[in-house]
């Protein structure tokens, strides 16, 4: 494929590639929300929708053949996803943080809602908003289908019951029903029952809008898959609940479900006929990083796998294999992600990041073998400002093979550098060779940044992930410091100039690095961290409604409750041997804000140096531009104070 700059770039963003500047980009260029995000392409391939920032104002822009046709202000709306429904309707999914009323098990919740924007009629319909007996929140999307000429969205929603005086509606229970929503009229029709008490439910909806399969999972771990006639076509039990209905199989007359095989150390996928019959394994012995599911009919197209550190598409259809392979071959040295495509796979939207690439969206036309850049995530960060990214392989102290992602300062020799250890959150997650805005910000100021994929990460098989069970503050923690030792051994890092920093689980690891471990780091920055495992366990368990399956999962991941105190940084505040910066969003619904305030209290009582920064109206994911930039500015100030790069 040849690449050229299309007129669409200017139409969409009014931005061009910046010229080289001798000075590094301002810190806000890294910490701000991307200039372009959530890009989607219409079914005919002529229209592109994107959330874009113009002079700090976020707007939903729509272009048609390169010409701007629609502008919708969205301010600080937390947009989670964009989808086209045909060529005229955009479905926007957003979330908001809410304080829950008394009587609920949780105090706060992040609730999702869906908006259908009709470009022809100029209507803006909020799903469920016109139905008083339904909550306005959406609890899952189950497909977009064109039925008898009209587009329907299938969404799970909470049904209310009549109030005792029959004048209004009140909460009944939190088990969703399934509804078909006409995305033009906003009319709602119930199509699927809620699960029984202490169970959860998922559905499969075919192209005609029929519920053809129902999957139920009980608190005990027992599960059952039934077809539309109510016949059980698969069943089993997994006390941890590591099982789920995924989609249709390779055809519309089969269903695909997944099971965790702990003995084999892998996830297995089974395809079973909806009419009943023996199941097969379409991806036997494969270790997919992601599945490829058709947006049109929810059938399984194939999967993505890592091959030599690069993404490799595996499609069941030879024609699609050729198309998807060509897309990835267009960007052989970058981390490429397919964001969207037309239903016929003639056009794609692809996001690339990596070495000398801070994030570019491309429109790819397979018919003409052309890739046109249509938007830049961070236009102020020139390719020469991007620090080189590579993978460093090393061995843990017990001999387990590990790796980490290393980002180096641009234009500086990789020798005796000050270093930041930046473990990821999750901990069921992993880092890859790509442009990471947090790592690149510190690299731009002279630091080497290492993102270790410790045991428990998801970049390898299930056995590797399960190796992290019960290892919070133990081997998962020493995997991080073993990564630091490897950089020192190679002469890249100066062991006397190391800090540790992270968010969520990474924030926990940062606190553990200066409380449970000793004499390794000059400072720690913990964003939305867990500081006390007992507090986290008890809050999450009670907020789950004392769900037994949730309890089993927590204890499998965290280990023996009687030993929680041994690996809880708050209980070891008196051992802190370096200054600590705590940063936490007030609206965090994943890790409680008081995990940071209680850590601060413990540090104050022990007379240890610390700072606490509260991010007002911010969630766990740093979703708002102002507070995200505030986090990065505070973290940079703190690290430069306690571990200066020069």
C-alpha positions in Angstrom: 0.0 0.0 0.0 1.2 3.5 -0.7 0.4 6.3 1.7 -0.6 9.8 0.9 -2.1 12.7 2.9 -5.7 13.1 1.9 -7.9 16.2 2.1 -9.8 14.4 4.7 -7.1 15.2 7.2 -7.7 18.9 7.1 -11.5 18.4 6.9 -11.6 16.3 10.0 -9.1 18.0 12.2 -7.9 21.3 10.7 -4.4 20.0 11.7 -1.3 18.9 9.9 1.8 17.1 11.0 3.8 19.5 13.2 7.3 20.6 12.2 10.3 19.5 14.3 11.0 21.5 17.4 14.3 21.3 19.3 12.5 21.5 22.7 10.4 18.5 23.9 6.7 18.8 23.6 4.8 20.4 26.5 3.7 18.0 29.2 0.1 18.7 28.3 0.7 17.2 24.8 1.2 13.9 26.6 -1.4 14.2 29.4 -4.3 15.6 27.5 -7.0 13.4 26.0 -6.1 12.5 22.4 -6.9 15.1 19.7 -8.8 12.4 17.9 -10.6 9.4 19.5 -13.4 6.9 18.9 -13.3 6.9 15.1 -16.0 5.0 13.1 -16.9 4.5 9.4 -20.3 4.3 7.9 -21.5 1.1 6.2 -21.1 2.6 2.7 -17.6 3.8 3.6 -18.4 7.4 2.7 -18.8 8.9 6.1 -16.4 9.0 9.1 -17.3 10.0 12.6 -14.8 11.0 15.2 -14.5 12.6 18.6 -12.1 15.4 18.0 -10.8 18.4 19.9 -10.8 21.8 18.2 -9.2 24.6 20.3 -9.8 22.5 23.5 -13.5 22.0 22.7 -14.4 18.3 22.2 -16.8 17.7 19.4 -18.3 14.8 17.4 -17.4 15.5 13.8 -18.8 13.8 10.8 -17.2 14.0 7.3 -18.6 12.7 4.0 -16.0 12.1 1.3 -13.7 14.5 3.1 -16.2 17.3 3.6 -17.4 18.3 7.1 -21.2 17.7 7.3 -22.0 17.6 11.1 -20.6 19.1 14.3 -22.0 18.1 17.7 -20.5 19.6 20.9 -19.8 16.9 23.6 -17.7 18.9 26.1 -16.3 16.5 28.7 -18.6 13.6 27.9 -16.9 10.3 28.6 -17.3 8.6 25.2 -16.6 4.9 25.4 -17.6 3.8 21.9 -18.9 5.0 18.5 -20.8 2.8 16.0 -22.5 3.5 12.7 -26.0 2.0 12.1 -26.2 2.1 8.4 -25.1 5.4 6.9 -27.3 7.9 8.8 -27.4 6.9 12.5 -24.4 7.1 14.9 -24.7 5.1 18.2 -22.6 6.7 20.9 -22.0 4.9 24.2 -20.9 7.0 27.2 -20.5 6.6 30.9 -21.0 8.7 34.0 -20.2 8.3 37.7 -23.2 8.3 40.1 -23.7 8.4 43.8 -26.2 5.6 44.6 -29.1 6.1 47.0 -29.2 4.4 50.4 -30.1 0.8 50.2 -27.7 -0.2 47.4 -24.7 -2.4 48.3 -22.3 0.1 46.6 -22.0 3.9 47.2 -20.9 4.8 43.7 -21.3 3.3 40.3 -20.1 4.0 36.7 -23.3 3.6 34.6 -23.4 3.4 30.8 -25.9 5.0 28.5 -26.5 5.0 24.8 -27.5 7.8 22.4 -28.6 7.3 18.8 -27.8 10.4 16.7 -29.8 10.6 13.4 -28.0 12.8 10.9 -31.1 12.9 8.6 -33.8 13.8 11.1 -31.4 15.6 13.5 -33.0 13.6 16.4 -31.0 12.5 19.4 -32.6 9.6 21.2 -31.3 8.3 24.6 -32.0 4.6 24.8 -34.7 3.8 27.4 -35.2 7.6 28.1 -38.8 7.5 26.8 -39.8 4.4 28.9 -40.6 5.4 32.5 -40.6 1.8 33.7 -36.9 1.3 32.7 -33.7 2.6 34.2 -32.0 5.0 31.8 -28.7 3.0 32.1 -27.7 0.3 29.6 -26.3 -3.0 31.0 -24.9 -4.5 27.9 -25.3 -4.4 24.1 -26.3 -7.5 22.1 -26.2 -6.4 18.5 -27.4 -3.9 16.0 -29.8 -5.4 13.4 -31.7 -4.1 10.4 -35.1 -5.7 10.5 -37.9 -5.0 7.9 -36.1 -1.8 6.9 -35.6 -0.4 10.4 -32.5 -0.4 12.6 -32.9 -2.0 16.0 -30.5 -2.1 18.9 -30.6 -4.9 21.5 -29.8 -3.7 25.0 -30.1 -5.1 28.5 -32.0 -2.8 30.9 -33.3 -2.8 34.5 -37.1 -3.0 34.8 -38.9 -1.1 37.6 -42.0 -2.2 39.4 -45.1 -0.1 40.2 -44.9 1.9 43.4 -47.3 0.9 46.1 -49.6 3.9 45.4 -49.5 3.1 41.6 -48.5 6.6 40.8 -44.9 5.9 39.7 -42.1 3.3 39.5 -39.5 2.0 41.9 -36.5 -0.3 41.9 -37.3 -4.0 41.9 -34.1 -6.0 41.3 -30.8 -5.6 39.4 -31.1 -8.5 37.0 -31.5 -7.0 33.5 -34.1 -7.9 30.8 -33.3 -7.8 27.1 -35.0 -5.1 24.9 -35.2 -4.4 21.2 -35.0 -0.6 20.7 -36.1 1.1 17.5 -33.2 3.5 17.0 -35.4 5.9 15.0 -38.5 6.1 17.1 -36.9 5.0 20.4 -39.8 2.6 21.0 -38.9 -0.4 23.2 -40.0 -4.0 23.1 -39.1 -6.7 25.7 -37.6 -9.7 24.0 -35.7 -11.6 26.8 -36.5 -12.4 30.4 -34.2 -11.6 33.3 -32.2 -14.3 35.0 -33.3 -16.0 38.2 -32.1 -14.8 41.6 -28.4 -15.3 42.2 -27.8 -15.9 38.4 -26.6 -13.8 35.5 -27.8 -14.1 31.9 -26.5 -13.4 28.4 -28.3 -13.7 25.0 -27.6 -14.3 21.4 -29.8 -12.4 18.9 -29.9 -13.4 15.2 -30.2 -11.1 12.2 -34.0 -11.2 12.4 -34.0 -10.0 16.0 -34.8 -13.4 17.5 -33.2 -14.5 20.7 -31.8 -17.9 19.7 -29.7 -18.8 22.7 -29.7 -18.0 26.4 -26.7 -18.5 28.7 -27.2 -18.6 32.5 -24.5 -18.7 35.1 -25.3 -19.4 38.8 -23.5 -18.2 41.8 -22.4 -21.8 42.4 -20.6 -21.8 39.1 -23.1 -24.1 37.4 -23.9 -22.9 33.8 -26.3 -23.8 31.1 -26.7 -22.8 27.4 -30.2 -23.3 25.9 -31.6 -22.7 22.4 -34.7 -20.7 21.6 -36.9 -23.8 22.2 -35.5 -24.0 25.7 -33.5 -27.2 25.0 -30.2 -27.4 26.9 -27.3 -27.7 24.3 -24.4 -27.3 26.7 -23.8 -27.3 30.4 -21.1 -27.5 33.1 -19.8 -26.0 36.3 -16.8 -23.8 37.1 -16.7 -22.5 40.7 -14.7 -19.5 39.5 -17.2 -18.6 36.7 -14.5 -18.6 34.0 -17.0 -19.4 31.3 -19.0 -17.3 29.0 -21.2 -17.0 25.9 -19.1 -15.2 23.3 -21.0 -14.9 20.0 -22.3 -17.1 17.2 -19.8 -19.6 15.9 -18.4 -19.6 12.4 -22.0 -19.7 11.1 -25.3 -18.4 12.4 -26.6 -21.8 13.4 -23.9 -22.4 16.1 -23.0 -20.7 19.3 -19.5 -20.0 20.7 -18.7 -20.2 24.4 -15.4 -20.2 26.3 -14.1 -22.2 29.2 -11.0 -21.9 31.3 -8.9 -25.1 31.3 -6.7 -24.6 34.4 -5.0 -28.0 33.9 -4.0 -27.2 30.4 -3.2 -23.6 31.3 -5.3 -22.1 28.5 -8.7 -20.8 27.5 -10.7 -23.1 25.2 -13.4 -22.1 22.8 -16.3 -24.4 21.9 -18.7 -24.2 19.0 -22.0 -26.0 19.5 -24.9 -26.4 17.0 -28.0 -24.4 18.2 -30.1 -27.3 17.3 -28.1 -29.5 19.6 -25.2 -31.9 19.0 -21.5 -32.4 19.8 -19.3 -29.3 20.3 -16.1 -28.7 18.3 -13.1 -26.5 19.0 -12.6 -24.0 16.1 -9.4 -22.6 17.7 -7.9 -25.7 19.3 -4.5 -25.1 20.8 -4.5 -21.5 19.7 -3.8 -18.6 22.1 -5.7 -15.7 20.7 -5.0 -12.2 21.9 -8.4 -11.1 20.6 -11.3 -12.6 18.7 -12.6 -11.1 15.4 -16.4 -11.0 15.5 -18.6 -9.7 12.7 -20.6 -6.6 13.5 -23.3 -7.6 11.0 -24.3 -10.9 12.4 -22.1 -11.6 15.4 -20.4 -14.6 13.8 -16.8 -15.6 14.6 -14.5 -14.5 11.8 -11.2 -15.5 13.3 -8.7 -14.1 15.9 -5.6 -12.1 16.4 -2.4 -13.7 17.7 1.1 -12.5 18.5 3.8 -13.8 16.2 7.3 -12.7 16.9 6.0 -9.8 18.9 3.7 -8.6 16.1 0.0 -9.0 15.6 -1.0 -11.7 13.2 -4.6 -12.1 12.0 -6.0 -15.6 11.5 -9.3 -15.8 9.6 -11.3 -18.8 8.7 -12.4 -17.4 5.3 -9.4 -17.3 2.8 -10.8 -14.1 1.2 -10.9 -12.4 4.6 -7.5 -13.8 5.5 -6.0 -12.1 2.5 -7.7 -8.8 3.3 -6.8 -8.7 7.0 -3.2 -9.8 6.3 -2.8 -6.9 3.8 -4.0 -4.4 6.4 -1.4 -5.5 9.0 1.4 -5.7 6.4 0.8 -2.0 5.6 2.3 -1.2 9.1 5.0 -3.8 9.7 7.0 -1.9 12.3 4.1 -0.4 14.3 1.5 -1.4 16.8 -1.6 -1.4 14.5 -5.2 -1.8 15.7 -8.2 -2.2 13.5 -10.7 0.2 14.9 -13.6 -0.3 12.5 -14.5 -1.4 9.0 -17.3 -1.5 6.5 -19.5 -4.6 6.5 -17.9 -5.8 3.3 -14.4 -5.2 4.6 -13.5 -3.0 1.6 -12.6 -0.1 4.0 -11.0 0.0 7.4 -10.1 2.5 10.1 -6.7 1.6 11.6 -4.9 3.3 14.6 -1.1 3.0 14.6 1.4 3.7 17.4 5.0 2.9 18.1 8.5 4.0 17.3 8.5 7.5 15.9 4.6 7.4 15.9 2.5 9.0 18.6 -0.8 7.9 17.1 -2.2 8.2 13.6 -5.7 7.1 12.4 -5.7 5.8 8.8 -8.6 5.2 6.4 -7.7 2.2 4.3 -9.3 1.6 1.0 -8.6 -2.0 0.0 -10.1 -1.6 -3.5 -7.5 1.0 -4.4 -4.8 -0.3 -2.1 -4.4 3.1 -0.4 -3.9 4.2 3.2 -4.7 7.8 4.0 -4.0 9.4 7.4 -7.1 11.1 8.7 -6.2 12.2 12.2 -3.4 12.5 14.7 -3.8 11.6 18.4 -1.0 13.9 19.5 -0.2 16.4 16.8 2.3 18.3 18.9 4.5 15.3 19.4 6.7 15.0 16.3 8.3 11.6 15.3 11.7 12.8 16.5 10.2 13.5 19.9 9.1 9.8 20.3 11.4 7.8 22.5 12.5 4.4 21.0 10.4 1.4 22.3 11.7 -2.2 22.6 11.1 -5.4 24.4 13.6 -6.5 27.1 13.6 -10.2 28.0 14.9 -11.3 31.4 14.6 -14.0 34.0 12.9 -13.8 37.4 14.7 -14.9 40.5 13.1 -18.3 40.4 13.9 -18.8 36.7 10.6 -17.8 35.1 11.0 -16.2 31.7 9.7 -12.6 31.7 9.8 -9.5 29.5 9.2 -5.8 29.8 8.6 -2.9 27.5 11.5 -0.3 27.6 11.0 3.3 26.4 14.2 5.3 26.2 14.7 9.1 26.0 14.9 10.3 22.4 18.4 11.3 21.3 20.2 10.2 24.5 22.5 7.2 24.8 21.0 4.3 26.8 23.7 4.3 29.5 23.3 4.8 33.2 20.0 6.6 32.9 17.6 7.5 35.7 14.8 4.9 35.5 11.1 4.7 36.2 9.6 1.3 36.8 6.0 1.5 35.5 4.1 -1.7 36.2 0.6 -2.0 34.5 -2.7 -2.2 36.3 -5.1 -5.1 36.3 -3.1 -7.0 37.2 -4.7 -9.1 34.4 -3.3 -7.0 31.6 -0.1 -6.5 29.7 2.0 -3.9 27.9 3.2 -4.1 24.3 5.6 -2.2 22.1 3.6 0.9 21.4 3.4 4.7 22.2 2.4 4.9 25.9 1.6 8.5 26.8 2.7 8.2 30.4 6.0 6.4 29.6 6.8 8.8 26.7 6.2 11.8 28.9 8.9 10.7 31.3 11.2 9.6 28.5 10.9 13.1 27.0 12.3 14.5 30.2 15.3 12.2 30.2 14.1 9.0 32.0 14.3 5.4 30.9 10.9 3.8 31.5 10.3 0.1 32.0 6.9 -1.6 31.9 7.4 -5.1 33.2 5.0 -7.9 32.3 5.2 -9.7 35.6 3.6 -13.1 36.2 -0.1 -12.7 36.3 0.0 -10.6 33.1 -2.0 -11.7 30.0 0.7 -11.6 27.3 1.2 -15.4 27.6 -0.9 -18.4 28.3 -3.3 -19.0 31.2 -0.6 -20.8 33.2 1.5 -17.6 33.2 -1.5 -15.6 34.3 -2.4 -18.1 37.0 1.2 -17.9 38.3 0.3 -14.6 39.7 -2.5 -16.0 42.0 -1.6 -15.2 45.6 1.5 -13.4 44.6 0.5 -9.8 45.3 3.5 -8.2 47.1 5.5 -11.4 46.6 6.8 -12.9 43.3 4.7 -10.4 41.3 6.6 -7.7 43.1 10.1 -9.2 42.8 9.4 -9.7 39.1 9.3 -5.9 38.8 12.6 -5.4 40.7 14.2 -8.3 38.7 13.4 -6.2 35.6 15.2 -3.2 37.2 18.2 -5.5 37.9 18.3 -6.5 34.3 18.4 -2.9 33.1 21.2 -2.3 35.6 23.1 -5.4 34.4 22.9 -4.2 30.8 24.2 -0.8 31.8 21.0 1.0 30.8 19.8 2.1 34.3 21.6 3.7 37.2 20.5 1.7 40.2 20.9 4.7 42.5 18.4 6.7 40.4 15.3 4.6 40.2 11.6 5.4 41.1 8.5 3.3 40.8 5.2 4.5 39.6 1.8 3.0 38.5 -1.9 3.2 38.6 -4.5 0.8 40.1 -2.6 -2.5 40.6 0.5 -0.6 39.4 -0.2 1.9 42.1 -0.3 -0.9 44.7 3.1 -2.2 43.3 4.5 1.3 43.6 3.5 1.5 47.3 4.8 -2.1 47.8 8.1 -1.1 46.2 9.0 1.3 49.0 7.2 -0.4 52.0 7.4 -4.2 51.4 10.7 -3.9 49.6 13.7 -1.8 50.8 16.5 0.3 49.3 15.4 0.1 45.7 13.6 3.3 44.8 14.1 7.0 45.5 10.4 7.7 45.3 7.0 6.2 44.5 4.0 7.6 42.7 0.8 5.7 43.3 -2.3 6.6 41.2 -5.6 5.1 42.4 -3.7 2.5 44.4 -4.8 -0.4 46.5 -3.1 0.1 49.9 -4.9 -2.5 52.0 -5.9 -5.9 50.6 -8.4 -6.7 53.5 -10.2 -3.3 53.0 -10.4 -3.9 49.2 -11.5 -7.5 49.6 -14.2 -6.7 52.1 -15.6 -3.7 50.2 -15.7 -5.5 46.8 -17.2 -8.6 48.4 -20.0 -6.6 50.1 -20.6 -4.5 47.0 -21.1 -7.7 45.0 -24.0 -8.6 47.4 -21.9 -11.2 49.2 -21.7 -13.1 45.9 -20.0 -16.5 46.6 -18.4 -16.7 43.2 -17.0 -13.2 43.6 -15.5 -14.3 46.9 -13.9 -17.3 45.4 -12.3 -15.2 42.7 -11.0 -12.6 45.1 -9.4 -15.2 47.3 -7.9 -17.1 44.3 -6.2 -13.9 43.1 -5.2 -12.5 46.5 -4.4 -15.7 48.4 -4.9 -16.5 52.1 -6.9 -13.8 53.9 -4.9 -14.4 57.1 -1.9 -13.1 55.2 -3.4 -10.0 53.7 -1.7 -7.7 56.2 1.7 -9.1 55.3 1.4 -7.6 51.8 -0.7 -4.5 52.5 1.4 -1.3 52.2 -0.8 0.6 54.6 0.1 -1.9 57.4 3.8 -1.3 56.7 3.7 2.5 56.4 6.3 2.7 59.1 8.8 0.9 56.8 8.4 3.4 53.9 12.0 4.3 52.9 11.2 6.9 50.2 8.8 9.8 49.6 5.4 8.8 48.3 2.9 10.7 46.1 -0.7 9.5 46.3 -3.1 10.6 43.5 -6.7 9.5 43.5 -9.9 10.4 41.7 -12.8 11.3 44.0 -15.3 9.4 41.8 -13.3 6.2 41.5 -15.7 3.2 41.4 -13.0 0.5 41.0 -10.5 1.3 43.8 -12.1 3.2 46.7 -10.8 6.7 47.2 -10.2 5.9 50.9 -7.5 3.4 49.9 -5.4 6.5 49.4 -6.7 8.6 52.3 -6.1 5.8 54.7 -2.6 5.3 53.4 -1.9 8.9 53.8 -3.1 8.7 57.4 -0.8 5.8 58.1 2.2 7.6 56.6 1.4 10.7 58.6 1.2 8.7 61.8 4.5 7.1 61.0 6.1 10.5 60.3 7.0 9.5 56.7 7.2 12.0 53.8 4.2 11.9 51.5 1.8 14.0 49.4 -1.9 13.4 48.6 -3.5 14.9 45.5 -7.3 14.5 45.0 -8.6 14.6 41.4 -12.0 16.2 41.6 -14.8 14.5 39.7 -12.4 12.0 38.2 -12.9 8.3 37.8 -10.6 5.3 37.8 -9.6 5.6 34.2 -8.5 9.3 34.1 -11.2 10.0 31.6 -11.2 13.8 31.9 -8.6 16.1 30.2 -8.1 18.5 33.1 -7.6 16.0 35.8 -5.5 13.7 33.6 -3.1 16.6 32.9 -3.1 17.4 36.6 -2.1 13.9 37.4 0.8 13.9 35.0 2.0 17.4 36.1 2.0 16.4 39.7 3.7 13.1 39.1 6.4 14.8 37.0 7.0 17.5 39.6 7.4 14.9 42.3 9.8 12.6 40.4 11.9 15.5 39.2 12.2 16.7 42.8 13.2 13.4 44.3 15.0 11.8 41.3 16.2 14.5 38.9 17.2 13.4 35.5 20.3 15.7 35.4 
